[in-house]
Amino acid sequence: MKPTLLFSCAIAAALAPAWCLQDMAGREVKVRTPVARAYSTSPVGEIFLYTLAPGKVVGLSWTLRARETPWLLATYAKRPVLGGWFGKSSGANLEEIVKVHPDVIVSAGTMDPQSLASSEKIQGKTGLPVVAVDGSLERIPDAYRFLGTLVGAKERADTLADWADAILEGTRSRAKARRDAPRPRIYYAEGLSGLETDPGGSSHTELIEWLGATNVAQVPLRQGFGRSPVSFEQILSWDPDWILVGEDHTDPSGARTLQRLKSAPKWKLLRAVRENRIVRIPDLPFNWFDRPPAPSRLLGALWLESVLFPKDMPKTVFLERMRGFFRLFYHRELGPRDEAAILDGSWPG
């Protein structure tokens, strides 16, 4: 999807060295293209920018964890932390953002009225153009093409978008082929206790439904940060086939939480735990499933398919795809030890 030049902006374009374009929410934004310096309000947009054009990122919206930085380009990891507007965070430093002179601010994520109102508010506070980018799973290819035109990286954006299209179409077509088979029932365990989750329909759990599985969580959808509280008795009544263990800010990899849940006597009442169908979601360099729900979910779709449906996505095929994904999206070649550290959670932190 390309930024669209609007005829209604013709006068403004003539008066200032900028284009008026239409972002992915249909908003008219005046911005000089191609953009040389970009900042994102959240990790979702930042991961889009890092994978597409890392040299154009002028500041980070969140503090990178020590376990993440060795997997990222050193120049990117040294960018100043400016804060952002996402989840429970509203700690962006407006003065510092203006000081680094971004040509544009990217606001990527959901396209709900609250998010769009936030984009308008940020634009008003900073005096800088803010473009809204649809970060939903299905529109990742469109988002790359939009951003590629915006930052002058169209050829690379097309390559990333084509990869995204192939992953999404492949996983979707295989899910359709399985539609008459039993659907695996999944519980997404969040927080140190595993007693927080997100239901179907949440941006935090899109991969479950995308692969044709069922999210067992029957809880209200919480907008924004999500993480609905549940009781263990509810999980016991849902009796999931699989449990996916997410991260927590005190346990970034989820490895300690996984071991805690596997060894807890009451969790052993769950069939999924007894039969060792409880797995940690890989998180390097960014979480593959959620938090943030970013382009890294493309790799997560292949990984989760290899876990739930190994006949459709054999491990050897998945590993080959993973190597290619890291090479193209994350600017990094993987060795055998790297693969083990990523998948088994043995990397420090």
Residue, then its C-alpha position, 0 to 999 in steps of 0.5 A: m500500500k502506497p502513501t496516496l498524494l491527495f488533490s485536496c492537499a495541492i495548495a498546501a504542497a505548493l506552499a511548503p516543501a512537503w507532500c500531503l499523503q493519506d495514511m493507512a487510516g485514511r488521514e491526511v498528513k503533510v510530510r516530506t518524502p522520502v523520510a530520512r529520520a523516523y521515530s515510532t510511538s510504540p515497539v510495534g512501529e519500531i520493529f517495522l522500521y528496524t526490519l525495514a530501514p534501521g538507519k532511519v530510526v532516530g530514537l527508541s520508544w522503549t528500553l531494550r533488554a540486555r538479552e535483546t541487544p546482542w541480536l540487534l545491530a549495534t548502531y540501532a541499540k545505541r539510539p537514545v530512549l525517548g519513550g512512547w505511547f503504548g500499553k500502560s506507557s505514556g512516558a514519551n519525552l516530548e522535548e527530546i523527541v523534538k530535539v532529534h528532529p524526526d521527519v515523521i512519527v509512526s503510530a502503528g497498531t490498531m486502527d480503533p478510534q482511541s488510537l487514531a485520536s492518540s495520533e492526532k493528539i501526539q501530532g498536536k503536541t509535537g508539531l510533527p507529522v504522525v502517520a497511522v499504520d495498521g499493525s494487524l497481522e493480515r495487513i503486515p504486507d500492506a504496512y511494509r509497502f506503505l512504510g517503504t514508500l514513505v521512507g524511500a525503501k520501496e525495493r526492500a519493503d516489497t521484498l519484506a512484504d512478499w515474504a510476509d504475504a507468503i507466510l500468511e498465505g501459506t499458514r492460512s491455506r494450510a489452516k483451511a485444509r485442516r478445517d475438518a480436523p479437531r481444533p487444538r484448544i489453546y490457553y495463553a498464560e501471561g504473568l508470573s502466575g500464568l493467571e492472566t490471558d487475552p481472549g479471542g478477538s484480541s490483537h494479542t492472540e491473533l495467531i491462535e485463530w489464524l492457524g485454525a486453533t481455538n482460544v479457550a479463554q472465555v473472558p471479557l476483552r480488555q482494550g489497550f494493554g489487555r491481560s484479563p485476570v483469570s482463576f486457576e479453576q477457570i483454566l481447569s474447567w477449560d482443560p486446554d490441549w496446549i498452554l503457551v507461556g508468555e513473558d513478564h517484565t521480571d521474566p523476559s524469556g518466560a523460561r522461569t515461568l515455564q519451569r514454575l508452572k510445570s513443577a507446581p502441583k496444582w498445574k499438574l492437574l491440567r492434562a496439557v502440563r502432564e502430557n508436556r504440551i506447555v511451551r515457552i514462546p520464543d522472544l528473540p530479538f522480539n517476542w514471536f507471538d505478542r507484546p508487542p504484536a509486531p511483524s515478529r509474529l510472522l516468524g511466530a506463525l511458522w513456529l506455532e504451526s510447527v508446534l501444533f501441526p508438525k506434519d504440516m510444518p516439520k521442524t527441518v522446514f521451520l528451521e530453514r525458514m527461521r534462518g531466512f527470516f533472521r537473515l532478511f528481517y533481522h540483518r543476522e546470520l544464525g548458527p546452530r548454537d544461536e538456534a538452540a539459544i533462541l528456541d530453548g530459552s537458554w540465552p541469558g536473561 
